[in-house]
Amino acid sequence: MESNLELNKKNLVIIGGGFAGTKLASTIEKALSTEWEIYLLSNTNFVTYNPLLAEVVGASVLPNHVQAPIRQIVKRTRVRMVTVDSIDYEKHIVHYHNDEPGQLRFDQLVFACGVAANMTMLEGLDQFSLPLKTVGDALCIRNQIVDRLEQATIHPDPKRRKALTSFVVIGGGFSGVEVAGEIQSFLKASVRYYKNVEMKNCNITILHGKNCLLSEMPESLGKATEKIFLKRGINIRLNVRAQKIEPEKVILTNGEIIPAATIICTIGTSPHAFVQSDQLPLERGKITAQADMSVKGLEGVWALGDCALVPNAHNNRLSPPTAQFANRQAIVLSANIIAKLTGRKTLPFAYKPIGMLASIGQHRAVADLYGIRISGLIAFLIWRGIYLLKVPTLARKVRLFLEWNWTLLFPADIAHLGFKRTLDK
């Protein structure tokens, strides 16, 4: 594999092609002198707009509309679709592989690699539940919903039909609430095509370990979401924790069994293996960043986004792992790297968020914007407008806008998305 160990140019290497890494690359390439090469290392060549994954589950958007090719976002940055294996901090070399091993020298190194799903935190989680971290996960969940409807409509036993259309979502944060709302919307729009399936027999349950849904938002909005969900027939179990997952059942820590043919997990993350180094300051598996996002003890090494614990000077708290903060951190870090290279003072990261939004299905949302709390259709329109502006590339914005308007006029697509090749058995 191609290597870059020549000394004629300096290299800024960014590990991670998510919001933080891509935004940093597209921002700093405008200010960094041409004596520097910028490399972005990612195991995919696209950035996924994760807040819209639940809409892929509910067939509200097409899967390729929530992904944007990194090479169409950046200009002079060199993108390498590789998997990072390890980092030699003494020799300043990143070791990676694709079809063959490779290495890349760095003068400045940025960790923006996010985190992976932790499918080992509960017994049976990896075998009997479905995660929601990627577009592939979202499509798998959507296909399973369609599978369950197809199975239920031809099964002779009404009890089994009801069991097949039972769904459990583990986690009542943003992802859990959004996917539960989308599943309910999808089922409501789809059951009329299945003769033996009725909406009253479809069961969706959210399991949440805290005393209110959407714990990251003001409690009043979490309570409002609970009220709306209960009215729609979505079951909410608060202050409960799963202990074990078995085929078509979740066993709680109190021994209670929650039956469901489909179990979706939206909780649990784990750091990437190459981050777990004795040379990095770590806390709970994440890199401890200093106020300016530099890494203590390692000259020229920085960290931002979900893989890092970044202090926010605005409120002296750690930044939450959201896209809103990742984008803002990338802008500040770009300025700090330039300042460091030109001998100027770096600045601490400080950001007052505009608020938070969550879609809850059926063209409804809850929002906390500049301290103003709203719910319902207006919040949903604001949610879509804000996220439409944030989706990378003009082409994606136009396609997403058209797709959203299409789904307002026509029913959800209930086609089972087959990926089986002709030669597959």
Residue pairs with C-beta under 8 A, 6 or more apart in sequence:
1 97
1 98
1 99
1 100
1 101
1 102
2 102
3 102
3 103
3 104
4 11
4 37
4 39
4 103
4 104
4 105
5 93
5 103
5 104
5 105
6 105
7 105
9 35
9 36
9 37
10 35
10 36
10 37
10 107
10 108
11 36
11 37
11 38
11 39
11 104
11 105
11 106
11 107
11 108
12 28
12 32
12 36
12 37
12 38
12 39
12 106
12 107
12 108
12 109
12 110
12 337
13 39
13 41
13 94
13 104
13 106
13 108
13 109
13 110
14 21
14 24
14 25
14 38
14 39
14 40
14 41
14 77
14 110
14 112
15 21
15 41
15 42
15 84
15 94
15 109
15 110
15 111
15 112
15 113
16 40
16 41
16 42
16 110
16 111
16 112
16 113
16 114
16 305
16 307
17 40
17 41
17 42
17 43
17 44
17 45
17 46
17 47
17 70
17 79
18 42
18 47
18 48
18 112
18 113
18 114
18 305
18 306
18 326
19 47
19 305
19 323
19 326
19 327
19 330
20 112
20 114
20 304
20 305
20 306
20 326
20 327
20 329
20 330
21 40
21 42
21 110
21 112
21 113
21 305
21 330
22 40
22 47
22 70
22 73
22 74
22 392
23 326
23 327
23 330
23 331
24 110
24 112
24 304
24 330
24 333
24 334
25 38
25 40
25 70
25 73
25 74
25 77
26 73
26 74
26 75
26 77
27 330
27 331
27 334
28 38
28 334
28 337
28 338
29 38
29 74
29 75
29 76
29 77
31 334
31 335
31 338
32 38
32 337
32 338
32 341
36 107
37 78
38 74
38 76
38 77
38 78
39 77
39 78
39 79
39 80
39 104
39 106
40 70
40 74
40 77
40 78
40 79
40 80
41 80
41 82
41 84
41 94
41 96
41 104
42 70
42 79
42 80
42 81
42 82
43 81
43 82
43 83
44 81
45 69
45 70
45 71
45 79
45 81
46 67
46 68
46 69
46 70
47 67
47 68
47 70
47 73
47 392
48 66
48 67
48 134
48 135
49 66
49 67
49 68
49 323
49 387
49 390
49 391
49 392
50 133
50 323
51 174
51 178
51 323
51 387
52 61
52 65
52 66
52 387
52 391
53 66
53 132
53 133
53 134
53 135
53 137
53 138
53 175
53 179
54 132
54 138
54 175
54 178
54 179
54 181
54 182
54 359
55 61
55 66
55 182
55 359
56 62
56 63
56 66
56 135
56 138
56 139
56 142
57 132
57 138
57 141
57 142
57 145
57 179
57 182
57 183
57 186
58 142
58 181
58 182
58 183
58 185
58 186
58 361
58 412
59 142
59 186
59 407
59 412
59 413
59 414
60 182
60 185
60 403
60 404
60 407
60 412
61 400
61 403
61 404
61 407
62 399
62 403
63 135
63 138
63 139
65 396
65 399
65 400
65 403
66 135
66 391
66 400
67 135
68 391
68 392
68 393
68 396
70 79
71 79
72 393
72 395
73 392
73 393
80 96
80 98
80 102
80 104
81 98
82 96
82 97
82 98
82 102
83 96
83 97
83 98
84 94
84 95
84 96
84 113
84 272
84 274
85 95
85 96
85 97
85 101
85 274
86 95
86 274
87 93
87 94
87 95
87 109
87 274
87 277
88 94
88 95
89 277
89 279
89 298
89 301
92 105
92 106
92 107
92 109
92 300
93 103
93 104
93 105
93 106
94 103
94 104
94 106
94 109
95 101
95 102
95 103
96 102
96 103
96 104
106 300
107 300
108 300
108 301
108 302
108 337
108 341
109 300
109 301
109 302
110 301
110 302
110 303
110 304
110 333
110 337
111 275
111 287
111 295
111 301
111 302
111 303
111 304
111 305
111 307
111 308
112 303
112 304
112 305
112 307
112 326
112 330
113 272
113 275
113 305
113 307
114 305
114 306
114 307
115 269
115 270
115 271
115 272
115 285
115 286
115 306
115 307
115 321
116 133
116 269
116 270
116 271
116 272
117 131
117 133
117 265
117 268
117 269
117 270
118 268
118 269
118 270
119 125
119 126
119 129
119 131
119 265
119 268
120 126
120 270
121 267
121 268
122 242
122 243
122 244
122 245
122 268
123 243
123 244
123 245
124 244
124 245
124 246
125 245
125 265
125 268
127 245
128 245
128 246
128 247
128 248
128 263
129 170
129 245
129 263
129 264
129 265
130 137
130 140
130 141
130 144
130 262
130 263
130 264
130 265
131 137
131 264
131 265
131 266
132 138
132 141
132 175
132 179
132 264
132 265
132 266
139 417
141 179
141 262
141 264
142 186
142 417
143 416
143 417
144 262
145 167
145 183
145 186
145 187
145 262
146 190
146 414
146 415
146 416
147 416
148 164
148 165
148 261
148 262
149 164
149 165
149 187
149 190
149 191
149 194
149 197
149 414
150 194
150 416
151 164
152 160
152 161
152 164
152 165
152 194
152 196
152 197
153 161
153 194
153 195
153 196
153 197
154 196
155 161
155 164
155 196
158 201
161 196
161 197
161 201
162 201
162 203
163 248
163 259
163 261
164 261
165 187
165 197
165 201
165 202
165 203
165 261
166 202
166 203
166 204
166 205
166 259
166 260
166 261
166 262
167 183
167 202
167 203
167 204
167 205
167 260
167 261
167 262
167 263
167 264
168 204
168 205
168 206
168 207
168 250
168 258
168 260
168 262
168 263
168 264
169 176
169 179
169 180
169 183
169 204
169 205
169 206
169 207
169 264
169 266
170 176
170 207
170 242
170 250
170 263
170 264
170 265
170 266
170 267
171 206
171 207
171 208
171 265
171 266
171 267
172 206
172 207
172 208
172 210
172 213
172 214
172 215
172 236
172 238
173 208
173 214
173 215
173 216
173 266
173 267
174 214
174 216
174 358
175 266
176 206
176 208
176 266
176 267
177 206
177 213
177 214
177 225
177 358
177 360
178 358
178 359
178 360
178 361
179 264
179 266
180 204
180 206
180 229
180 234
180 361
181 229
181 234
181 359
181 360
181 361
181 362
181 364
182 359
182 361
183 204
183 361
184 204
184 229
184 232
184 233
184 234
184 361
184 362
185 361
185 362
185 412
186 412
187 199
187 202
187 204
188 199
188 362
189 411
189 412
190 411
190 412
190 414
191 197
191 198
191 199
191 202
193 414
199 233
200 233
203 235
203 260
204 233
204 234
204 235
205 234
205 235
205 236
205 237
205 258
205 260
206 213
206 229
206 234
206 235
206 236
206 237
207 237
207 240
207 241
207 242
207 250
207 252
207 258
208 236
208 237
208 238
208 239
208 240
209 239
209 240
209 241
210 238
210 239
211 238
211 239
212 219
212 222
212 223
212 226
212 238
213 222
213 225
213 226
213 229
213 236
213 238
214 221
214 222
214 225
214 358
214 366
215 222
216 320
216 356
217 356
217 358
217 366
217 368
218 368
218 373
220 373
221 358
221 366
221 367
221 368
221 373
221 375
224 366
224 375
225 358
225 360
225 366
225 375
226 236
228 360
228 364
228 375
229 236
229 360
230 236
232 361
232 362
237 258
240 252
240 253
240 254
240 256
241 252
241 253
242 250
242 251
242 252
242 253
243 251
243 252
243 253
244 250
244 251
245 251
245 263
248 259
248 260
248 261
248 263
249 257
249 258
249 259
249 260
250 257
250 258
250 260
250 263
251 257
251 258
252 258
269 306
270 285
271 285
271 286
271 307
272 307
275 282
275 285
275 286
275 287
275 307
276 282
276 285
279 297
279 298
280 287
280 295
280 298
281 287
281 288
281 295
281 296
281 297
282 288
283 309
284 309
286 307
286 308
286 309
287 295
287 303
287 307
287 308
287 309
288 295
288 296
288 308
288 309
289 295
289 302
289 303
289 304
289 308
289 309
289 310
289 311
290 296
290 311
291 311
291 313
291 348
291 349
292 336
292 346
292 347
292 348
292 349
293 302
293 303
293 304
293 308
293 310
293 329
293 332
293 333
293 336
293 349
294 301
294 302
294 336
294 340
294 346
295 301
295 302
295 303
302 333
302 336
302 337
303 310
304 310
304 326
304 329
304 330
304 333
305 321
305 326
305 329
305 330
306 321
306 326
309 318
309 319
310 318
310 319
310 325
310 329
310 349
311 317
311 318
311 319
311 348
311 349
312 318
312 319
312 325
312 349
312 350
312 351
313 348
313 349
313 350
314 350
314 351
314 352
319 325
319 329
319 349
319 351
322 356
323 390
324 353
324 354
324 356
325 351
325 353
327 390
328 349
328 351
329 349
329 351
332 347
332 349
332 351
333 349
335 347
336 346
336 347
339 345
339 346
339 347
340 346
354 369
354 370
355 367
355 368
355 369
355 370
355 371
355 372
356 367
356 368
357 365
357 366
357 367
357 368
357 369
357 379
357 382
357 383
357 386
357 387
358 365
358 366
358 367
358 383
359 365
359 380
359 383
360 366
363 377
363 380
363 408
364 375
364 376
364 377
364 379
364 380
365 375
365 376
365 379
365 380
365 382
365 383
366 373
366 374
366 375
366 379
367 373
367 374
367 375
367 379
367 382
367 383
369 382
374 382
384 404
388 397
388 400
388 401
388 404
389 397
391 397
391 400
